[in-house]
């Protein structure tokens, strides 16, 4: 049995980013743990990590016919953590379409941040 294990955004910073929350073990240590645990269970694993959604989609699609399953990340929360850790001003660009209200809101945000 073979699984693709996908590690999503920010996991590459394990051990460096907020060790009080996530611990001091590195991403390499996590990968070693996954490989050893899989070997003990008689399971083959391919490990993949990306901070980019498109690359994750590409990896999932490449697994068709080559893996029996995928262990997937919950990366929506990770994206939110990346925003929080960036220490930058954020503008919500979550509109699904553009209209006058969204345009006015974007201009208001940009004007406010320009004054900082």
N, C-alpha and C positions, 0 to 999 in steps of 0.2 A: 504494500500500500504506500502511495506517495502523496504528500501534501505540499502545497505551496503555502508558506507562512508569510503573510504580508504584514510588514510593520510600517505604519503610516507616519504622517508628519510628526516631527519633533523627537521621535524615539532615538534618532541618531545622537541626541544630546543627553541621553540618560547618563547620570553620574556627574554631569556638569550643570544641568538646569534644575534649580530648586531641589537640591539634594535632601532638604528637610521634608519634602513632600514625596519625592520619587526615589529617594535613596541614593547611595553613592556608587552602586554597581554600574559599570559601564554598559553601553550597548553591545560591545564585543562580548562581555560576560553573559548578557542575556542570550546572544546568539549561541554561545558555547553551551549554555544550559538547555536551550531548545534542541540543539543537535544531540547532546548526550541523552536527554529524556526520550527523544525519538528513537535513538539507537537502542536504548533499553527496552522500548516497546516494540522493536522490530519494524519501525516505520521509517521510510525515507522522507527527508524534507529538503525542499529548496527554500532558501530564505531570500526575501526581497524587502527593501526599504526604500521609500521615496517620500519626499516632501511635496511631490507634485501629483495632483489628482489624475492628470492624463497618463503619467507613467504607471500609476497604479492600475488604471483601466487597461493599459497595454499589457501589463503583467497578467491580469486576470484573463484577458483574451488569449494570450500566448499559452495559458495553462490548459486550454481546451485540448483534450486528447493526450495530454502529457502528464496530468495529475489526476488523482482520484478525488481530491477535495482541496478546499482552500480554507485556511484560517485567516479571517479578515479583520482589519482594524476598525475601530470606531473612531474615524478621523474627523468627524464634524466637531467633536469636543476638542480634538487636538488643534484644529484650526483656531478655535476660540482661545485656546491656551497660547497659541503663537501670537495672536493679536495682543493678548494681555501682557505677554513677555516682551513685546517689541518696544514698549515704552514710547510709543509714537501717538500722535493724534490720529484718530480714526474717523473716517467718513463712511457712513453706512451706504453702500452702493447696492443694496439688496433689492432694488426695484426690478420688477419683471418686465417693465416696459417704460418708455419715456412719455411723459405728458407734462403739461404746464406745471402741475403741482410738484412733480418730482424735480423738474428743472429749477423751479423756484427754491425748493428745499436744498438742492445741491448748491445753488448759488449762496444761499444763506449760510450753509456750513462752511463753504470756502471763504466767505467774507469774514466769518467769525474766527476761523483759524488763521487767516492772514493777519488779523489784529493781534495775535498772540506774540 
